[in-house]
Structure formats: structure tokens, C-alpha cells
């Protein structure tokens, strides 16, 4: 199924979520349609207009937001004085609930990519009454095992790039948690240290793309590169702020809490997360979910075949329209 045509928001704003943070949000499509919220990846990537095209604009009221510290939300994590202590999974979940109530939505479909799937899953596990269905791609659960794979484990597949990656760290840090070690560099008071660390981190992410072309245009923007690397390492180096027991995965452990929420997992066959069987293990533990594997696609929601599979998933749920709460306000 092809992507839907490009559309523009009919409303947008900045939501004061506290802690000095303003979160950008926008709504597209049908103001009276089925509510759906889009959770971008990274963490720290920000939303893309591409995501709007994965939903039927006649059927859906599509809500997009830039999570704390990125995109059009303020303050941006690229600024050294931005307080990252108030940017955690718990804070992002609270922001979602505040936005849902602000927009007068009772339940919404949760769409998430990569870190957005981590956030969406934990949100659904802690607020199941707010989630009607889920569509997830580039599936991740935020376990420490996944972080270890993406930082140290892939070094066996990309040894030359890995050597460059660890060479930026002090010798005493090279056998430690690499994400946490990089985060310490990115919190350095020395701007040159931060600049080099941000470049080294994004160079590593680029090098581990499984197929050519191995390039990420947004990483060439110094501001984006800094905010992205700082945010990713902040989460990766702190157990994704999921609490104790995250070595094998808090989200997988609590998958039973998703029972009663229909879900579709759309996974690229070349996604390195598959090396740990994350998407399969989640689907097996989640009663009511299905797994769709798209061949010859990696961790890339923008690949043509992936886009078609994602549209098929949202179309599947388009006719299931949860009622708004009695206290909901008029569409805005």
C-alpha cells in the first residue's frame, strides 16, 4: 500500500510540561478521526513529516510531538546548560499523559519507532487504559543487553569502526559501559571534548548501518549531532531509566501487561535488534500482537517496503475508533 499524500498540521502548539520544558506538538488529518500519537526514535531524533504519511488523513486524528530536548521543543539538549536530569522515560510518559488530556483524547493508537517503541511499550504497560492499539517498528525494548549489542557487540561485525569508536575514550573507560563513558564526555565542560565525542558517537551509528549507502544527512548538522548524541548516551548509559532488573529487560518482563491491547510489530529483516530476537520474544509474550517481517530492510522506517507495511498496519486499525472521555473538549 502506498504512502498517503503529504499533509500539513491543522493545529500546533508548545505544551508547558514543567521543569522549564516546552514540548512541541501538532495535529494533522481529521479533527474528528481516530486519535493516534506518533513517538519518534533516538531518543532525541525529533518527529518527521514522513510519519504523517503513514496514516489515512480521513480516518485519523494524527498527533505528533518532539520529545523533551529535541526538535522544536525547548530547551534543546544541544545546549550545554540544558538540565538532562529532568529528561527521563518517566518524564516523557508524564508528558504524553498531559498532552492527551490537553487535547481531550480518551484513548489513542500509539505508533512508535526504535526508542519510540520503548517509550510506547512502557507507556502502554503503565497506562493501558489510554492505549487502544499499537504499531511499532524498529522494535526495541530498552534492555541493557540491547545497549551492549549496539555499542560493544557490533564491534565484532565492524571491527575497524569499533576501534575508532573506542579510541576516543580514555584507556580506563574502554572496558566499561561505553554509552555511559561517552555520556561523561558529552557532559564535559570542555566544548572541544563534547564536539569530538558527538562526532565519534554518530560516526559509529553511521558505520553500523547494515547496507549502503552508510550516511545519515542529519548527523552533518552540528547542533542536531550534539543534542542527539547527548540524549542517546544519557538514556543508554542509565538503563533507559527503567529501573532495576533491566539487564534482560523490564519491558519484556512486563509484556503481560499489554494483554487486551492489539499490536502490530513491523520489523526489518536486517535490523540488528533481531540478533537478540527482541521482536520475536516480545510478540510471543504479548497476547494479541502480530509480527510482520520486511525482508532486506534494516533499522529504517523510511524504506519503501517498510512504509507500505506500516500503512497496512495503520489501515488495519483505522476502523476501530475508541470514544473520547466524557470530559473531553472540542477538537483543537
C-alpha angles and dihedrals in degrees: 000000000000124000118268118254121276114274137183128227118266090204139013141166150157115265118208103226096172132249088082092295127134114193119207117225136173137185126214139175123024115003088208095042132108108294118242129173124207119216114195127210138241098065087255102026099115126216125299129211085234090076091063089064093062092073133066101249091208092055104035139061096211118205119193126180140177108232120232115301100014145079113000094342118105142265097030120221089231089075110087094221094056108119107236094182088082093052107085137126089262092054092049092050090051089050090054092052092048091050093046091054092043090056093045095241122153101191131354140189109253116220117186139172126201106318085010087065090053090050093043094049094049090045091053092047092053098034106029091154089066097052123079100175139340135225113188132178135179081029117216133162100196097243121158088240089062092050091049090052094049094047109030106007096060088056087086090059096041103030098161094050090044091054090054090046097055094038089074090064126082109261092249091057099051095088095044133083098307096205092052090046092052091046089057089055091048090053092051117126087226109091092203091056090050093048094051092046094051091051093047092049095050091043088058093049090050093048092056096058100122098225139026139303089059098190136111113198096200091059088069090068106090094208094049091044092054096046093044096048092045093050097044094050090044090059099034092049094050104051089263084284089278096130134233122346096039097129091096094019139283090210093054090045090055097041090117088071088070093066110128094028112102113223141182121203112200108193133179113235090225096048107127090220085075089072087076094040091237099152093045093046091049093049091050091052096043113078108213098027132115132203122221115188118201111204124230094012125115131196092321125119089183097064111116096240090045092052091053092050091049092051089051089053096050091043088055091060097037094098095052103087118179117209120251119244118271090246094054118129128225116287113280 
